[in-house]
Amino acid sequence: MGQPEFAERILVIDDNKDFADTLVEQLDDLGYSAQAVYDGAQGMEAYSKGEYALVITDLSMPGLDGMDVLEGILAQDSKATILMVTGYGTIETAVQAIKLGAFDFIPKPFKLAELEAIIRRAFGRKDLEKRFSIFRGLAWGLAICIPIWIALGYFLYKFFIK
């Protein structure tokens, strides 16, 4: 299925090639543009070379595991949205991942509808953050411009009208 140019890009990092490839197909069917890599190092490299709106990474992988990937990507991009998935998760691991900056943590196996809801929530948060940053920029612009206009008005009144 061809993806529109504006499809959100998702990077899937999982050492289980069958799982990763199946997830990419499902994400493509949902209208996203997904790519799979099969270990943490490849994931870090792919993230640094591409623009991804979301990273879905497995927790348990040989070499760089999901926690290493989480920390490495957030070191590159503190605003990255990362979803951890695992078949070996505990509550402690989930809490640790969230504390380190993961957006959410979902145990395998999961239903596609559950994942889709989390992805929509993640993109909704990103949209709100984008809108808030625009609002913040406008507020700063007003905070800087208003005193300048007041000073200019006072100057014009004092020296040209009075």
Secondary structure as UniProt FT lines:
FT   TURN            5..6
FT   STRAND          9..13
FT   HELIX           17..29
FT   TURN            30..31
FT   STRAND          33..37
FT   HELIX           40..49
FT   STRAND          54..58
FT   HELIX           66..76
FT   TURN            78..79
FT   STRAND          82..86
FT   HELIX           91..100
FT   STRAND          104..107
FT   HELIX           112..156
FT   HELIX           157..161
//
